[in-house]
Amino acid sequence: MKNNQKRLNSLLRFLLPLFIFSLPLVHAADLNSTITEGEKAQFDQILVPVMKIYNFVKYTASVIAVLAMLFAGISYMFSGNDIKKRDTAKNMATYVVIGLVIIWAAPFVVTLLIS
């Protein structure tokens, strides 16, 4: 308990001055400026490798998720009367589905937030 409080106090000692010194920078930002076509093209050019990395991660995670779902299904089938193994397999399948939804829905959420 005391160790957690020490960590929290040291974290707050670090974040509070950082927040205080960054406040003028945030206040000085002009949020009403429009984006020119050149800036938009430059941003789109930066996004190309980011999207390649995202697609690689998305499809790799999907393949791993299929293998994890297969393992969870086999574990569930062979759990027999062991409730702990059955619950572990159900939780694994649930977390795999939640992870896939997050990974595949991320671009839609970002698009929704931007527009």
mmCIF file of the C-alpha atoms, coordinates in Angstrom:
data_MODEL
# 
_entry.id   MODEL 
# 
loop_
_atom_site.group_PDB 
_atom_site.id 
_atom_site.type_symbol 
_atom_site.label_atom_id 
_atom_site.label_alt_id 
_atom_site.label_comp_id 
_atom_site.label_asym_id 
_atom_site.label_entity_id 
_atom_site.label_seq_id 
_atom_site.pdbx_PDB_ins_code 
_atom_site.Cartn_x 
_atom_site.Cartn_y 
_atom_site.Cartn_z 
_atom_site.occupancy 
_atom_site.B_iso_or_equiv 
_atom_site.pdbx_formal_charge 
_atom_site.auth_seq_id 
_atom_site.auth_comp_id 
_atom_site.auth_asym_id 
_atom_site.auth_atom_id 
_atom_site.pdbx_PDB_model_num 
ATOM 1   C CA . MET A 1 1   ? 0.000   0.000   0.000   1.00 0.00 ? 1   MET A CA 1 
ATOM 2   C CA . LYS A 1 2   ? 2.727   2.466   0.946   1.00 0.00 ? 2   LYS A CA 1 
ATOM 3   C CA . ASN A 1 3   ? 4.751   1.464   -2.093  1.00 0.00 ? 3   ASN A CA 1 
ATOM 4   C CA . ASN A 1 4   ? 1.805   2.280   -4.382  1.00 0.00 ? 4   ASN A CA 1 
ATOM 5   C CA . GLN A 1 5   ? 1.349   5.657   -2.698  1.00 0.00 ? 5   GLN A CA 1 
ATOM 6   C CA . LYS A 1 6   ? 5.039   6.442   -3.171  1.00 0.00 ? 6   LYS A CA 1 
ATOM 7   C CA . ARG A 1 7   ? 4.764   5.595   -6.858  1.00 0.00 ? 7   ARG A CA 1 
ATOM 8   C CA . LEU A 1 8   ? 1.672   7.732   -7.239  1.00 0.00 ? 8   LEU A CA 1 
ATOM 9   C CA . ASN A 1 9   ? 3.325   10.656  -5.455  1.00 0.00 ? 9   ASN A CA 1 
ATOM 10  C CA . SER A 1 10  ? 6.446   10.453  -7.605  1.00 0.00 ? 10  SER A CA 1 
ATOM 11  C CA . LEU A 1 11  ? 4.301   10.211  -10.745 1.00 0.00 ? 11  LEU A CA 1 
ATOM 12  C CA . LEU A 1 12  ? 2.318   13.273  -9.708  1.00 0.00 ? 12  LEU A CA 1 
ATOM 13  C CA . ARG A 1 13  ? 5.520   15.164  -8.933  1.00 0.00 ? 13  ARG A CA 1 
ATOM 14  C CA . PHE A 1 14  ? 6.637   14.466  -12.478 1.00 0.00 ? 14  PHE A CA 1 
ATOM 15  C CA . LEU A 1 15  ? 3.345   15.125  -14.283 1.00 0.00 ? 15  LEU A CA 1 
ATOM 16  C CA . LEU A 1 16  ? 2.233   18.269  -12.473 1.00 0.00 ? 16  LEU A CA 1 
ATOM 17  C CA . PRO A 1 17  ? 5.180   20.467  -13.531 1.00 0.00 ? 17  PRO A CA 1 
ATOM 18  C CA . LEU A 1 18  ? 4.993   19.000  -17.021 1.00 0.00 ? 18  LEU A CA 1 
ATOM 19  C CA . PHE A 1 19  ? 1.330   19.931  -17.202 1.00 0.00 ? 19  PHE A CA 1 
ATOM 20  C CA . ILE A 1 20  ? 1.912   23.410  -15.822 1.00 0.00 ? 20  ILE A CA 1 
ATOM 21  C CA . PHE A 1 21  ? 4.744   24.185  -18.267 1.00 0.00 ? 21  PHE A CA 1 
ATOM 22  C CA . SER A 1 22  ? 2.856   22.800  -21.275 1.00 0.00 ? 22  SER A CA 1 
ATOM 23  C CA . LEU A 1 23  ? -0.311  24.784  -20.563 1.00 0.00 ? 23  LEU A CA 1 
ATOM 24  C CA . PRO A 1 24  ? 0.897   27.991  -22.320 1.00 0.00 ? 24  PRO A CA 1 
ATOM 25  C CA . LEU A 1 25  ? 1.784   25.959  -25.412 1.00 0.00 ? 25  LEU A CA 1 
ATOM 26  C CA . VAL A 1 26  ? -1.666  24.432  -25.556 1.00 0.00 ? 26  VAL A CA 1 
ATOM 27  C CA . HIS A 1 27  ? -3.284  27.784  -24.968 1.00 0.00 ? 27  HIS A CA 1 
ATOM 28  C CA . ALA A 1 28  ? -1.269  29.366  -27.795 1.00 0.00 ? 28  ALA A CA 1 
ATOM 29  C CA . ALA A 1 29  ? -2.370  26.770  -30.373 1.00 0.00 ? 29  ALA A CA 1 
ATOM 30  C CA . ASP A 1 30  ? -4.592  28.133  -33.112 1.00 0.00 ? 30  ASP A CA 1 
ATOM 31  C CA . LEU A 1 31  ? -7.368  25.582  -33.489 1.00 0.00 ? 31  LEU A CA 1 
ATOM 32  C CA . ASN A 1 32  ? -9.403  27.585  -35.997 1.00 0.00 ? 32  ASN A CA 1 
ATOM 33  C CA . SER A 1 33  ? -6.843  27.557  -38.813 1.00 0.00 ? 33  SER A CA 1 
ATOM 34  C CA . THR A 1 34  ? -7.651  25.792  -42.069 1.00 0.00 ? 34  THR A CA 1 
ATOM 35  C CA . ILE A 1 35  ? -5.459  23.192  -43.712 1.00 0.00 ? 35  ILE A CA 1 
ATOM 36  C CA . THR A 1 36  ? -4.104  23.944  -47.170 1.00 0.00 ? 36  THR A CA 1 
ATOM 37  C CA . GLU A 1 37  ? -4.033  21.365  -49.951 1.00 0.00 ? 37  GLU A CA 1 
ATOM 38  C CA . GLY A 1 38  ? -0.236  21.109  -49.686 1.00 0.00 ? 38  GLY A CA 1 
ATOM 39  C CA . GLU A 1 39  ? -0.416  20.354  -45.965 1.00 0.00 ? 39  GLU A CA 1 
ATOM 40  C CA . LYS A 1 40  ? -3.135  17.778  -46.594 1.00 0.00 ? 40  LYS A CA 1 
ATOM 41  C CA . ALA A 1 41  ? -1.015  16.094  -49.301 1.00 0.00 ? 41  ALA A CA 1 
ATOM 42  C CA . GLN A 1 42  ? 2.010   16.075  -47.000 1.00 0.00 ? 42  GLN A CA 1 
ATOM 43  C CA . PHE A 1 43  ? -0.054  14.521  -44.196 1.00 0.00 ? 43  PHE A CA 1 
ATOM 44  C CA . ASP A 1 44  ? -1.429  11.874  -46.567 1.00 0.00 ? 44  ASP A CA 1 
ATOM 45  C CA . GLN A 1 45  ? 2.126   11.098  -47.672 1.00 0.00 ? 45  GLN A CA 1 
ATOM 46  C CA . ILE A 1 46  ? 3.126   10.580  -44.035 1.00 0.00 ? 46  ILE A CA 1 
ATOM 47  C CA . LEU A 1 47  ? 0.138   8.290   -43.489 1.00 0.00 ? 47  LEU A CA 1 
ATOM 48  C CA . VAL A 1 48  ? 1.103   5.826   -46.249 1.00 0.00 ? 48  VAL A CA 1 
ATOM 49  C CA . PRO A 1 49  ? 3.772   3.945   -44.227 1.00 0.00 ? 49  PRO A CA 1 
ATOM 50  C CA . VAL A 1 50  ? 1.651   4.195   -41.083 1.00 0.00 ? 50  VAL A CA 1 
ATOM 51  C CA . MET A 1 51  ? -1.232  2.471   -42.853 1.00 0.00 ? 51  MET A CA 1 
ATOM 52  C CA . LYS A 1 52  ? 1.098   -0.215  -44.207 1.00 0.00 ? 52  LYS A CA 1 
ATOM 53  C CA . ILE A 1 53  ? 2.281   -0.949  -40.672 1.00 0.00 ? 53  ILE A CA 1 
ATOM 54  C CA . TYR A 1 54  ? -1.299  -0.911  -39.379 1.00 0.00 ? 54  TYR A CA 1 
ATOM 55  C CA . ASN A 1 55  ? -2.452  -3.343  -42.082 1.00 0.00 ? 55  ASN A CA 1 
ATOM 56  C CA . PHE A 1 56  ? 0.463   -5.659  -41.339 1.00 0.00 ? 56  PHE A CA 1 
ATOM 57  C CA . VAL A 1 57  ? -0.353  -5.631  -37.623 1.00 0.00 ? 57  VAL A CA 1 
ATOM 58  C CA . LYS A 1 58  ? -4.076  -6.082  -38.322 1.00 0.00 ? 58  LYS A CA 1 
ATOM 59  C CA . TYR A 1 59  ? -3.650  -9.124  -40.543 1.00 0.00 ? 59  TYR A CA 1 
ATOM 60  C CA . THR A 1 60  ? -0.955  -10.669 -38.355 1.00 0.00 ? 60  THR A CA 1 
ATOM 61  C CA . ALA A 1 61  ? -3.168  -10.250 -35.297 1.00 0.00 ? 61  ALA A CA 1 
ATOM 62  C CA . SER A 1 62  ? -6.060  -11.800 -37.215 1.00 0.00 ? 62  SER A CA 1 
ATOM 63  C CA . VAL A 1 63  ? -4.008  -14.895 -38.046 1.00 0.00 ? 63  VAL A CA 1 
ATOM 64  C CA . ILE A 1 64  ? -2.876  -15.182 -34.427 1.00 0.00 ? 64  ILE A CA 1 
ATOM 65  C CA . ALA A 1 65  ? -6.485  -14.691 -33.291 1.00 0.00 ? 65  ALA A CA 1 
ATOM 66  C CA . VAL A 1 66  ? -7.664  -17.557 -35.493 1.00 0.00 ? 66  VAL A CA 1 
ATOM 67  C CA . LEU A 1 67  ? -5.032  -19.800 -33.928 1.00 0.00 ? 67  LEU A CA 1 
ATOM 68  C CA . ALA A 1 68  ? -5.996  -18.624 -30.422 1.00 0.00 ? 68  ALA A CA 1 
ATOM 69  C CA . MET A 1 69  ? -9.695  -19.260 -31.146 1.00 0.00 ? 69  MET A CA 1 
ATOM 70  C CA . LEU A 1 70  ? -8.816  -22.733 -32.424 1.00 0.00 ? 70  LEU A CA 1 
ATOM 71  C CA . PHE A 1 71  ? -6.840  -23.397 -29.243 1.00 0.00 ? 71  PHE A CA 1 
ATOM 72  C CA . ALA A 1 72  ? -9.679  -22.046 -27.076 1.00 0.00 ? 72  ALA A CA 1 
ATOM 73  C CA . GLY A 1 73  ? -12.218 -24.237 -28.885 1.00 0.00 ? 73  GLY A CA 1 
ATOM 74  C CA . ILE A 1 74  ? -10.098 -27.345 -28.518 1.00 0.00 ? 74  ILE A CA 1 
ATOM 75  C CA . SER A 1 75  ? -9.473  -26.527 -24.850 1.00 0.00 ? 75  SER A CA 1 
ATOM 76  C CA . TYR A 1 76  ? -13.206 -26.085 -24.320 1.00 0.00 ? 76  TYR A CA 1 
ATOM 77  C CA . MET A 1 77  ? -14.024 -29.377 -26.024 1.00 0.00 ? 77  MET A CA 1 
ATOM 78  C CA . PHE A 1 78  ? -11.459 -31.329 -24.027 1.00 0.00 ? 78  PHE A CA 1 
ATOM 79  C CA . SER A 1 79  ? -12.168 -29.616 -20.695 1.00 0.00 ? 79  SER A CA 1 
ATOM 80  C CA . GLY A 1 80  ? -14.597 -32.340 -19.673 1.00 0.00 ? 80  GLY A CA 1 
ATOM 81  C CA . ASN A 1 81  ? -16.119 -31.570 -16.299 1.00 0.00 ? 81  ASN A CA 1 
ATOM 82  C CA . ASP A 1 82  ? -13.313 -29.215 -15.230 1.00 0.00 ? 82  ASP A CA 1 
ATOM 83  C CA . ILE A 1 83  ? -15.056 -25.875 -14.752 1.00 0.00 ? 83  ILE A CA 1 
ATOM 84  C CA . LYS A 1 84  ? -11.788 -23.940 -14.427 1.00 0.00 ? 84  LYS A CA 1 
ATOM 85  C CA . LYS A 1 85  ? -10.534 -25.121 -17.836 1.00 0.00 ? 85  LYS A CA 1 
ATOM 86  C CA . ARG A 1 86  ? -13.911 -24.365 -19.396 1.00 0.00 ? 86  ARG A CA 1 
ATOM 87  C CA . ASP A 1 87  ? -13.961 -20.829 -17.976 1.00 0.00 ? 87  ASP A CA 1 
ATOM 88  C CA . THR A 1 88  ? -10.379 -20.271 -19.118 1.00 0.00 ? 88  THR A CA 1 
ATOM 89  C CA . ALA A 1 89  ? -11.300 -21.301 -22.661 1.00 0.00 ? 89  ALA A CA 1 
ATOM 90  C CA . LYS A 1 90  ? -14.403 -19.058 -22.644 1.00 0.00 ? 90  LYS A CA 1 
ATOM 91  C CA . ASN A 1 91  ? -12.388 -16.089 -21.379 1.00 0.00 ? 91  ASN A CA 1 
ATOM 92  C CA . MET A 1 92  ? -9.726  -16.662 -24.022 1.00 0.00 ? 92  MET A CA 1 
ATOM 93  C CA . ALA A 1 93  ? -12.332 -16.701 -26.795 1.00 0.00 ? 93  ALA A CA 1 
ATOM 94  C CA . THR A 1 94  ? -13.992 -13.580 -25.387 1.00 0.00 ? 94  THR A CA 1 
ATOM 95  C CA . TYR A 1 95  ? -10.728 -11.653 -25.202 1.00 0.00 ? 95  TYR A CA 1 
ATOM 96  C CA . VAL A 1 96  ? -9.770  -12.719 -28.721 1.00 0.00 ? 96  VAL A CA 1 
ATOM 97  C CA . VAL A 1 97  ? -13.075 -11.417 -30.094 1.00 0.00 ? 97  VAL A CA 1 
ATOM 98  C CA . ILE A 1 98  ? -12.749 -8.152  -28.146 1.00 0.00 ? 98  ILE A CA 1 
ATOM 99  C CA . GLY A 1 99  ? -9.197  -7.691  -29.433 1.00 0.00 ? 99  GLY A CA 1 
ATOM 100 C CA . LEU A 1 100 ? -10.261 -8.309  -33.023 1.00 0.00 ? 100 LEU A CA 1 
ATOM 101 C CA . VAL A 1 101 ? -13.117 -5.836  -32.736 1.00 0.00 ? 101 VAL A CA 1 
ATOM 102 C CA . ILE A 1 102 ? -10.751 -3.191  -31.380 1.00 0.00 ? 102 ILE A CA 1 
ATOM 103 C CA . ILE A 1 103 ? -8.138  -3.794  -34.087 1.00 0.00 ? 103 ILE A CA 1 
ATOM 104 C CA . TRP A 1 104 ? -10.607 -3.837  -36.974 1.00 0.00 ? 104 TRP A CA 1 
ATOM 105 C CA . ALA A 1 105 ? -12.757 -0.961  -35.700 1.00 0.00 ? 105 ALA A CA 1 
ATOM 106 C CA . ALA A 1 106 ? -9.875  1.406   -34.948 1.00 0.00 ? 106 ALA A CA 1 
ATOM 107 C CA . PRO A 1 107 ? -9.820  3.143   -38.367 1.00 0.00 ? 107 PRO A CA 1 
ATOM 108 C CA . PHE A 1 108 ? -13.583 3.690   -38.253 1.00 0.00 ? 108 PHE A CA 1 
ATOM 109 C CA . VAL A 1 109 ? -13.389 5.203   -34.786 1.00 0.00 ? 109 VAL A CA 1 
ATOM 110 C CA . VAL A 1 110 ? -10.522 7.487   -35.796 1.00 0.00 ? 110 VAL A CA 1 
ATOM 111 C CA . THR A 1 111 ? -12.426 8.592   -38.903 1.00 0.00 ? 111 THR A CA 1 
ATOM 112 C CA . LEU A 1 112 ? -15.503 9.232   -36.795 1.00 0.00 ? 112 LEU A CA 1 
ATOM 113 C CA . LEU A 1 113 ? -13.517 11.323  -34.316 1.00 0.00 ? 113 LEU A CA 1 
ATOM 114 C CA . ILE A 1 114 ? -11.758 13.359  -37.019 1.00 0.00 ? 114 ILE A CA 1 
ATOM 115 C CA . SER A 1 115 ? -14.869 14.255  -38.990 1.00 0.00 ? 115 SER A CA 1 
# 
